[in-house]
């Protein structure tokens, strides 16, 4: 089965980087407005042969060819100019892509970036792909994992205001996240006994309660229970040293308590080549590590390395899950 790649926000660089997949050796289909893709390719000076997707027909990669599943509803297609009226089109892309993957038409979903603010301005309550995917897949527990060559970084909380983070960190939440992360590392990455380094929430991991009690009252009891279940979880460890080369030694993945505790470190280490992976879903989903970059859209300066890495990661996870299923 082919991979499905959604083009994301039409005013951003999603269409640009999706064009870079023309001739990619993996069988894949790009989901988005075909005329938008043709217009953007002409604007960028690309010579691409656009082929319409036919369900069930074999996709044979050829140089300069891109197979497209065209989607309706686009209201405007000017590079760099957001339009809230495009929100139903963007949300429709995601909903259709998820449903097709759930039905087995495609082996995995790779998503180009969307613009959260303009989706909300367009009338949708949208906090991120991760949360939307979880809802559409039945409310399953999911974990955001970003991976690059230097590290794998997962998050206990994702898109929350900083003042809400501490209240969202509970024993139950940590249990759910670590269990999904542990199984994801085993099934999607082939690690027999994953080792997870866990950051504390407060400076110096709370300094024995003098800088906050979340470590003593919540994180430590949660990790103790997980260790009793046989999981190799280490911490809570001070975040200011966990993310150093020495601190990461011996860890297969790191777990940060909130978005901007972990992701700035990962993006410093591998921005532009990292992959966003949603663990815990019944489908395989990967994405880029960057946003819509409106100022780069249509200029030819967008870098497609992260999208190409996301396609590669999705294909590898599909193979790994097939291997696990066969062995089971």
C-alpha positions as CSV (number, residue, x, y, z in Angstrom):
1,X,0.0,0.0,0.0
2,X,1.3,3.5,-0.7
3,X,1.9,6.2,1.8
4,X,-0.4,9.3,1.9
5,X,1.1,12.8,2.3
6,X,-1.2,15.7,3.1
7,X,-0.1,19.1,1.8
8,X,-1.2,21.1,4.9
9,X,-1.7,24.9,4.9
10,X,-2.0,26.0,1.3
11,X,-0.3,29.4,1.9
12,X,2.7,27.8,3.5
13,X,5.6,25.6,2.3
14,X,3.7,22.4,2.6
15,X,2.8,22.3,-1.2
16,X,6.4,23.4,-2.0
17,X,8.1,20.5,-0.1
18,X,5.5,18.0,-1.3
19,X,6.6,18.8,-4.8
20,X,10.0,17.6,-3.9
21,X,8.6,14.1,-3.5
22,X,8.2,13.8,-7.3
23,X,10.0,10.7,-8.4
24,X,10.5,9.5,-4.8
25,X,11.3,5.8,-4.7
26,X,8.7,5.0,-2.1
27,X,5.2,4.5,-3.5
28,X,3.3,7.6,-2.3
29,X,0.3,9.8,-3.0
30,X,0.1,13.5,-2.3
31,X,-3.3,14.7,-1.0
32,X,-4.2,18.3,-1.8
33,X,-5.7,20.6,-4.4
34,X,-4.1,19.5,-7.7
35,X,-4.4,23.0,-9.3
36,X,-2.6,24.5,-6.3
37,X,0.3,22.0,-6.8
38,X,0.5,22.7,-10.5
39,X,0.5,26.5,-9.9
40,X,3.1,26.3,-7.2
41,X,5.3,24.0,-9.4
42,X,5.1,26.6,-12.2
43,X,5.9,29.4,-9.8
44,X,9.0,27.5,-8.6
45,X,10.0,26.4,-12.1
46,X,9.7,22.7,-11.5
47,X,8.9,20.3,-14.4
48,X,6.6,17.7,-12.8
49,X,4.3,15.2,-14.5
50,X,1.2,15.1,-12.3
51,X,-0.7,11.8,-12.3
52,X,-4.2,11.4,-10.8
53,X,-4.5,8.8,-8.1
54,X,-6.6,5.8,-9.0
55,X,-7.5,3.5,-6.0
56,X,-6.0,0.1,-6.4
57,X,-3.8,1.0,-9.3
58,X,-0.1,0.4,-8.8
59,X,2.1,3.4,-8.2
60,X,5.4,3.0,-10.0
61,X,7.8,5.7,-9.1
62,X,9.2,7.5,-12.1
63,X,11.5,10.5,-12.4
64,X,9.6,13.8,-12.2
65,X,6.2,12.2,-11.6
66,X,3.9,12.9,-8.6
67,X,0.7,11.0,-8.0
68,X,-2.0,13.3,-6.6
69,X,-5.3,12.7,-4.8
70,X,-7.0,16.0,-5.5
71,X,-9.1,17.5,-2.7
72,X,-12.0,20.0,-3.1
73,X,-12.8,23.2,-1.2
74,X,-9.7,25.4,-1.6
75,X,-10.8,29.1,-1.6
76,X,-7.4,30.8,-2.3
77,X,-3.9,29.7,-3.2
78,X,-1.6,32.7,-2.9
79,X,1.7,31.7,-1.4
80,X,2.4,33.4,2.0
81,X,-1.2,34.8,2.4
82,X,-3.3,33.1,5.0
83,X,-7.1,32.9,4.5
84,X,-9.4,31.6,7.3
85,X,-11.9,30.5,4.6
86,X,-9.4,27.7,3.7
87,X,-9.8,26.2,7.1
88,X,-12.6,23.7,6.1
89,X,-10.3,22.6,3.2
90,X,-7.4,22.0,5.5
91,X,-9.4,20.2,8.1
92,X,-11.1,18.2,5.4
93,X,-7.7,17.0,4.2
94,X,-6.8,15.7,7.6
95,X,-10.1,14.0,8.3
96,X,-10.1,12.3,4.8
97,X,-6.5,11.2,5.2
98,X,-7.0,9.7,8.6
99,X,-10.2,7.8,7.5
100,X,-8.4,6.4,4.4
101,X,-5.6,5.2,6.5
102,X,-7.9,3.6,9.1
103,X,-9.7,1.8,6.3
104,X,-6.4,0.4,5.0
105,X,-6.3,2.3,1.7
106,X,-2.9,3.7,2.7
107,X,-0.2,2.3,4.9
108,X,0.8,5.5,6.6
109,X,0.0,9.2,6.9
110,X,2.7,11.9,6.5
111,X,1.6,15.4,7.3
112,X,2.9,18.8,6.1
113,X,2.5,21.6,8.5
114,X,-0.8,23.4,9.2
115,X,-1.3,26.9,10.7
116,X,-3.2,26.5,14.1
117,X,-4.2,30.1,14.4
118,X,-5.8,30.4,11.0
119,X,-7.7,27.2,11.6
120,X,-9.1,28.6,14.8
121,X,-9.9,31.8,13.1
122,X,-11.8,29.8,10.5
123,X,-14.1,28.3,13.2
124,X,-12.3,25.1,14.3
125,X,-11.0,24.3,17.7
126,X,-7.6,22.9,16.8
127,X,-4.6,22.6,19.1
128,X,-2.5,20.3,16.9
129,X,-2.2,17.3,14.7
130,X,-1.5,15.0,17.6
131,X,-4.7,15.8,19.5
132,X,-6.8,15.8,16.4
133,X,-5.4,12.4,15.4
134,X,-6.2,11.0,18.8
135,X,-9.8,12.2,18.6
136,X,-10.4,10.8,15.1
137,X,-8.8,7.5,16.0
138,X,-11.2,6.9,18.9
139,X,-9.7,8.9,21.8
140,X,-6.6,6.6,22.2
141,X,-3.7,7.7,24.4
142,X,-1.0,9.1,22.1
143,X,2.5,10.5,22.6
144,X,4.3,13.1,20.5
145,X,7.8,11.8,19.8
146,X,10.4,13.8,17.8
147,X,13.4,12.0,16.5
148,X,16.6,13.0,14.8
149,X,20.0,11.3,14.6
150,X,21.1,12.8,18.0
151,X,18.1,11.8,20.1
152,X,14.5,10.8,20.5
153,X,12.4,13.2,22.6
154,X,8.8,12.5,23.8
155,X,6.5,14.8,25.8
156,X,4.2,14.3,28.8
157,X,2.2,17.4,27.8
158,X,2.0,18.9,24.4
159,X,0.3,22.2,23.3
160,X,-0.6,23.8,26.6
161,X,0.0,27.2,28.0
162,X,2.9,27.1,30.5
163,X,0.7,28.1,33.4
164,X,-1.4,25.0,32.8
165,X,1.4,22.5,32.6
166,X,1.9,21.6,36.3
167,X,-1.8,20.8,36.8
168,X,-1.7,18.5,33.7
169,X,1.1,16.4,35.0
170,X,-0.5,13.6,37.0
171,X,0.5,10.1,38.0
172,X,-2.1,8.8,35.6
173,X,-0.8,11.0,32.7
174,X,2.8,9.9,33.3
175,X,1.8,6.2,33.4
176,X,-0.2,6.6,30.1
177,X,2.6,8.4,28.3
178,X,5.5,6.2,29.4
179,X,3.5,3.0,28.6
180,X,2.7,4.3,25.0
181,X,6.3,5.5,24.6
182,X,7.8,2.2,25.8
183,X,5.6,0.1,23.5
184,X,6.2,2.5,20.6
185,X,10.0,2.1,21.0
186,X,9.6,-1.7,21.0
187,X,7.1,-2.1,18.1
188,X,8.0,0.9,15.9
189,X,11.8,1.0,16.5
190,X,12.6,-2.6,17.3
191,X,14.1,-1.9,20.7
192,X,13.7,-5.0,22.9
193,X,14.2,-3.2,26.3
194,X,13.9,0.6,25.8
195,X,15.7,2.8,28.3
196,X,13.9,6.1,29.0
197,X,15.5,9.1,30.7
198,X,12.8,11.3,32.4
199,X,13.2,15.0,33.1
200,X,11.9,16.7,36.2
201,X,9.5,19.6,36.0
202,X,11.2,22.1,38.3
203,X,14.8,23.4,38.3
204,X,17.2,20.8,39.6
205,X,14.3,18.3,39.6
206,X,12.8,20.1,42.5
207,X,15.9,20.2,44.8
208,X,14.4,17.7,47.2
209,X,11.1,19.7,47.4
210,X,12.7,23.1,48.0
211,X,11.9,24.2,44.4
212,X,8.6,22.5,43.9
213,X,7.1,19.2,45.1
214,X,5.9,17.7,41.7
215,X,8.9,15.4,41.6
216,X,8.3,14.0,45.1
217,X,4.5,13.9,45.0
218,X,3.8,12.9,41.4
219,X,6.8,12.0,39.2
220,X,8.7,9.8,41.6
221,X,5.7,7.6,42.6
222,X,4.7,7.3,38.9
223,X,8.1,6.2,37.9
224,X,8.4,3.8,40.8
225,X,5.2,2.0,39.6
226,X,6.5,1.8,36.1
227,X,9.8,0.3,37.3
228,X,7.9,-2.2,39.2
229,X,6.2,-3.2,35.9
230,X,9.7,-3.9,34.5
231,X,10.3,-0.7,32.5
232,X,13.7,0.9,32.5
233,X,12.8,4.5,33.4
234,X,15.4,6.8,34.9
235,X,14.7,9.9,36.9
236,X,13.3,12.4,37.5
237,X,16.6,14.0,36.3
238,X,17.4,17.7,36.2
239,X,16.6,18.9,32.7
240,X,19.6,21.2,32.5
241,X,21.9,18.2,32.5
242,X,19.7,15.4,31.1
243,X,19.9,16.9,27.6
244,X,23.7,16.9,27.6
245,X,25.7,14.2,25.8
246,X,26.7,12.7,29.1
247,X,23.2,12.9,30.5
248,X,21.7,11.2,27.5
249,X,24.3,8.4,27.6
250,X,22.6,5.0,28.0
251,X,19.1,6.3,27.1
252,X,17.2,5.3,24.0
253,X,14.7,8.1,24.4
254,X,14.1,11.1,26.6
255,X,10.9,12.3,28.2
256,X,10.3,16.0,28.8
257,X,7.5,17.3,30.9
258,X,6.3,20.0,28.5
259,X,6.8,21.3,24.9
260,X,9.4,23.9,25.4
261,X,11.4,21.9,27.9
262,X,12.4,19.3,25.3
263,X,11.8,20.5,21.8
264,X,14.2,23.4,21.7
265,X,17.0,21.0,22.6
266,X,16.0,18.5,19.9
267,X,15.5,21.2,17.3
268,X,18.9,22.7,18.1
269,X,20.4,19.2,17.6
270,X,18.6,18.3,14.4
271,X,16.2,21.0,13.1
272,X,15.3,20.5,9.5
273,X,16.0,16.8,9.5
274,X,14.0,15.7,12.6
275,X,10.7,13.8,12.3
276,X,7.5,14.1,14.4
277,X,6.0,10.7,15.1
278,X,2.7,10.1,16.8
279,X,2.9,6.9,19.0
280,X,-0.2,5.0,20.2
281,X,-2.3,5.3,17.0
282,X,-3.8,2.4,15.1
283,X,-2.3,4.0,12.0
284,X,1.3,5.2,11.3
285,X,1.7,8.9,11.3
286,X,4.8,11.0,10.9
287,X,5.3,14.7,10.1
288,X,7.9,17.4,9.7
289,X,9.7,19.2,12.5
290,X,8.8,22.8,11.3
291,X,5.9,25.1,10.7
292,X,4.3,26.7,7.7
293,X,7.2,29.2,7.1
294,X,4.9,31.6,5.2
295,X,7.8,33.9,4.3
296,X,9.5,31.0,2.3
297,X,6.4,29.8,0.5
298,X,6.7,30.0,-3.2
299,X,10.3,31.3,-3.1
300,X,12.2,28.1,-3.8
301,X,14.1,28.5,-0.5
302,X,12.0,25.9,1.5
303,X,14.0,22.9,2.7
304,X,12.4,19.5,2.1
305,X,14.8,17.4,4.2
306,X,12.4,17.0,7.1
307,X,9.5,15.9,4.9
308,X,11.8,13.4,3.1
309,X,12.9,12.1,6.5
310,X,9.3,11.8,7.6
311,X,8.5,9.7,4.5
312,X,11.5,7.5,5.2
313,X,10.5,7.1,8.9
314,X,6.9,6.2,8.0
315,X,8.0,3.6,5.5
316,X,10.4,2.1,8.1
317,X,7.7,2.0,10.8
318,X,5.3,0.3,8.4
319,X,7.9,-2.4,7.8
320,X,8.7,-2.8,11.5
321,X,5.0,-3.2,12.4
322,X,4.5,-5.7,9.6
323,X,7.5,-7.6,11.1
324,X,6.0,-7.5,14.5
325,X,2.6,-8.7,13.2
326,X,4.2,-11.6,11.3
327,X,6.1,-12.7,14.4
328,X,3.0,-12.4,16.6
